[in-house]
Amino acid sequence: MSAPIVSLPLPLPRRWGEAELARLTAMVEQRSLFYWKGPQTEALYTEFRKHYPLKYLFPCSSGSAALHIAVGALRLKPGDEVIVSPITDMGSVIGILYQQGVPVFTDLDPRTYNMDPEHIRRAITPKTRAIMAVHLAGNACDMTSINAIAKEHNLVVIEDCAQSWGARHQGTPVGLMGDIGCYSFNDFKHVSCGDGGMVGTNREDLGAGLSKWGDKCYDRVTGTRDPAELAPNYRMSEPLAAVAAAQLTKLEEIVARRVHNGTRLTEQLADIPGVLPPVTRPGDTHSYWFYLLRLDLSKLRLSRAEFAEALKAQGAAASPGYIPMAVYQYQVFRNHNFFGGTWPARLLGATTMDYTKVSCPVAEAILNDCMVFPLNEAMTDDYIDQVAAAVRHVARQSAA
Ligand SMILES: Cc1ncc(COP(=O)(O)O)c(C=O)c1O
């Protein structure tokens, strides 16, 4: 048997080091680790704003928390609808459901894997309040079209940037084009503090009270404790802010390497029959949280699982598939099992949504034929070239 095409070991970056240590060392001298006016939290604001100059910010415990806070700020009525992608993390929809809102799943563009503006337009009803634009895998949504639709229908745009640190639409960083931007610092993201998130906006009406939606509806400015509404505690404490602030000093470098590596892989995978690399719209920047391509199985003799096995034999790390099914197909949605086996919004007649009837054929097709390749900032050109050569080899061998 010949040697595998990918002879180099999977490169892994060193993620935490001197910068994090310096902040944590300063932190242990503090008398308090509470976020309000905490020096690490202040540093996090400063570092974050270098990339995302948003006026109102609230650092929180996760990306899911950031999205829940964003939805909280909308003050939904039971049954109000938020349009969202069916290929995403549960974190996109958890907050909508907890606020008694209704996630409305719309279909995707087959090559960018992001929400198709025409489908968004068709999903709008009198109950629609917001569009949650999920920038999948590091590829920016078509924010120009999404914002135009939102303006036409007076909708709020929440950007789910959890997977897309450093991504841009027509030069503008994601999270700055909609009304509210939400980010994740979880362990797997471009930059991380283990678990954490950030929510931000420039809109005064949403931003002036933003922190209360993640801080029990307490008013830290006046110190008054008479919460007017119900809100969870999603605060981020100083140790996590210290790590997150240090991580952001490396963001530009991390993103530049990932853009380079992802672009290089895409260039090399062009024109391989049976292989469909992701498409980035001209003028946009894909920041490659991971590398998601599709197989045209009609042009291949191998199944997707066999293709992945053949790649593995050539030393390439690749997984057959991303999430196992569209989010609306998860049992929690199939069974409308949101609160103790029930869905109050539906029981009380605030919505007639039936998730067993939802169908997004493009999203389902993507999930049936996609493959995920790891991509990171430590990968060298040689490594990327070897992975591309392995894909080319397996595709040629299995051409129908
Ligand atoms: C698109 C998307 N949205 C939201 C989240 C939730 O982020 P977190 O895990 O920090 O709660 C994730 C996490 O993977 C995600 O990928």
Ligand as a Chemical Component Dictionary entry (heavy atoms), coordinates in Angstrom:
data_LIG
# 
_chem_comp.id                   LIG 
_chem_comp.type                 NON-POLYMER 
_chem_comp.pdbx_formal_charge   0 
_chem_comp.three_letter_code    LIG 
# 
loop_
_chem_comp_atom.comp_id 
_chem_comp_atom.atom_id 
_chem_comp_atom.alt_atom_id 
_chem_comp_atom.type_symbol 
_chem_comp_atom.charge 
_chem_comp_atom.model_Cartn_x 
_chem_comp_atom.model_Cartn_y 
_chem_comp_atom.model_Cartn_z 
_chem_comp_atom.pdbx_ordinal 
LIG C1 C1 C 0 -24.328 29.610 14.847 1  
LIG C2 C2 C 0 -24.258 29.497 16.322 2  
LIG N1 N1 N 0 -25.087 30.224 17.077 3  
LIG C3 C3 C 0 -25.052 30.167 18.411 4  
LIG C4 C4 C 0 -24.170 29.349 19.078 5  
LIG C5 C5 C 0 -24.197 29.294 20.556 6  
LIG O1 O1 O 0 -22.977 29.652 21.133 7  
LIG P1 P1 P 0 -22.563 29.099 22.570 8  
LIG O2 O2 O 0 -22.120 27.682 22.404 9  
LIG O3 O3 O 0 -21.461 30.007 23.003 10 
LIG O4 O4 O 0 -23.757 29.210 23.430 11 
LIG C6 C6 C 0 -23.270 28.574 18.354 12 
LIG C7 C7 C 0 -22.320 27.681 19.027 13 
LIG O5 O5 O 0 -21.766 26.775 18.474 14 
LIG C8 C8 C 0 -23.310 28.634 16.928 15 
LIG O6 O6 O 0 -22.486 27.916 16.190 16 
# 
loop_
_chem_comp_bond.comp_id 
_chem_comp_bond.atom_id_1 
_chem_comp_bond.atom_id_2 
_chem_comp_bond.value_order 
_chem_comp_bond.pdbx_ordinal 
LIG C1 C2 SING 1  
LIG C2 N1 SING 2  
LIG C2 C8 DOUB 3  
LIG N1 C3 DOUB 4  
LIG C3 C4 SING 5  
LIG C4 C5 SING 6  
LIG C4 C6 DOUB 7  
LIG C5 O1 SING 8  
LIG O1 P1 SING 9  
LIG P1 O2 DOUB 10 
LIG P1 O3 SING 11 
LIG P1 O4 SING 12 
LIG C6 C7 SING 13 
LIG C6 C8 SING 14 
LIG C7 O5 DOUB 15 
LIG C8 O6 SING 16 
# 
